[in-house]
Structures are given as structure tokens and as C-alpha cells.
Amino acid sequence: MQRLSLDKATLRVRDLDALTQVFGELLPLLIATPTGTVFELGSDARGHTQVLMLVKSATPSPPRRMTLEVPDTGFAALCKRLTARGARLYQSQGSSSPGCAWRVLSYPLPEGHHLQVVTIDPRRCAPMSIRPTAAGA
């Protein structure tokens, strides 16, 4: 499942084609019309489909900062495509604790919006180990 942080799951946009193209690289397209586009984010715990809607409008939404959490399995290919389009990769170096090896693609979008695509790279996490206590210590 992919998750997107949005206060509201609808963005009013002037250039529907440009933002449809961007999100089409990231999310499954459910519906496309001349005035709107709907992308699937995944399902919630109750099985309800979560969506992102783009609606063409003369009065667009103010710029938003969004975060999309994706599985690590497809991140390398996604990273290659988005960095070719101007995204920047930030990642933790020398992780010292388990589960903190974040990789973040920072991607400016049309109309002033900004997307961060995040994942945890388990290969770069510190190993988990349980150390026995010393006898008599």
C-alpha cells in the first residue's frame, strides 16, 4: 500500500495534464476525464479504496507539501525516473539504529506543489542484535 499525506485528498489544479502525468508515474490511474483524474493510493484497514483526485479549476488549491510512502522494492526504478526529472535524493548515511535508513526523493511539482517520496531501505539499517549481559556484572 502506498500512503499519501494530504489534508484533503483533492487538489484543484490549473494544468490537469501536467499533474496527471506526474502522478501517473507514481500511482495507478482509476479515472481520467477532461476535467478530473482519480488515482488509487491503496486500501485502508477496512478495505476502502483511498484515492487522490485532481480537479481542473480556474481557482487552484494553494501549494501543498505532500509525502508519499512507498515500498522499498520499486524505489530504485522510481528514483531513477524522478531524478531524471529534477527530483533530489536524500538518504541517511551510516545508520546506527534499526529501521531508520530513510531514503527521500524531494520532487517539485507544477503549480508550486512539492512531493516527497519516502521509503525505508532495510539493507542500510543497522543490524538488530541482542547482547547477553556479562556474568556477575
ABEGO torsion letter per residue (X at the ends): XBBBBBABABBBBABAAAAAAAAAAABBBABBBAABBBBBAEBBAAGBBBBBBBBBBABBBBBBBBBBBBBAAAAAAAAAAAAAAGBBBBBBBGBABBGABBBBBBBBBBGGBBBBBBBBBAAABBBBBBBBBBBGX
